[in-house]
Structure formats: structure tokens, C-alpha cells
Amino acid sequence: MAELAHRVQRDAHIRIDVDRFWTSEPTRFAPSVIAAVEAAAEELEILRMHMWSGPGHDAKYMAEAGANVLLRAVLRLAGAA
């Protein structure tokens, strides 16, 4: 974003200030957890894609289908599925 702002500033002869006041680094998950989530989504025939994760991100967009996937993933990791 800063690079884009710099180009626009240069080309349009305007001033742009970028203030990165908050950031969150991605969270890495254990491969076994990722595999359990993928398997659960596949069982429920839910389309999936890999995403970066950060604090708050996952909880904000949780829907019923996502909750079912996570339930099955947890049961799989606990050896109950």
C-alpha cells in the first residue's frame, strides 16, 4: 500500500501520508490442524481455500457452516471422529 501511495503521490503531484497504526502478523497452524479442518470441510462438501489468520479475523466471519467444520476438525483431532 505504501508503494502504491508513493506512486500516486508522485504521478498526481499530491501528498499522501500512510499511518500504519495497527498490524497483526499471520498465525501459523500445525499441519495436523490444517489437515483436520480440510478433511471436515470435504466431508461437509464445503468449498475451502487457504487464508492468513490473525487475531479477531476468524471469529468475525464465523457462520454455521464454519462452525460445523471446526466441530468436526476438533472431534477428528481428539480421536473421536
N, C-alpha and C positions, 0 to 999 in steps of 0.2 A: 504494500500500500504506500509506503514511504517513497518507493521508487516511482510509482505512478504519480503521486502528488508532485514530486520533483519535476517530472516531465511536463505535467500540465502547467506547473508554475513557470517553467522555462518557456514553453510554447505560447502560453496565453499572457505572459508578462504580468502575472498576478502573484500575490503572496499566499502561500498555503502553509499553515502550521499543523503538524501532526503531533498529538499528545497521546501517547500510548499509556493510558492511566491504569489499565488492568490487563493482565495476561495470565494465562494458565497453560502450563506445559501439558502435553498429552500424557495419559496414564497407560503404561504397558500392562497387559493382562497376560497371565500364564497361558501357554498354548493349550493346556488341558481345558481351561475355562472357555477359551475361544471355540475349541472343538465341540464342547458340550452345548454351547449356545447354537452353533451352526447345525448340529445334529437335531436339536429340539426344533429349530425353525424349519428344517427339512421335514421332520415328522408332521408338523402342522401345516406343511405346504405354504409357508410364508416366504415371500421373496426377501432376500437379505443382501447386505453389502457391508464391507468393512468401513468403519468410521473411526476418526480420532475421538478420544474421550477426555473430558475434563470435568472438574467439579461443577455440579449443577446441570450439566448438559444432558446427561442420560435421564435424570428424573423429570426434567421439564417436558419431555416429549413422550412419556410412557403412555401407552394405550393398552387396551385389553389384550390385543394380540401379543404385544411385547411382554406383558406380564405373564402370559401363558408360556412363552418361550423361556423366560427366565426361571419360572417354576420348574419346567421340565429339565432345564440345564442344571439347576440346583439338585433336583432329585437324581439326575444322572451322576453328578459329582459325588453325591452321598452314597452311591451304590444302590439306590432304591428304584432305579429305572433300567 
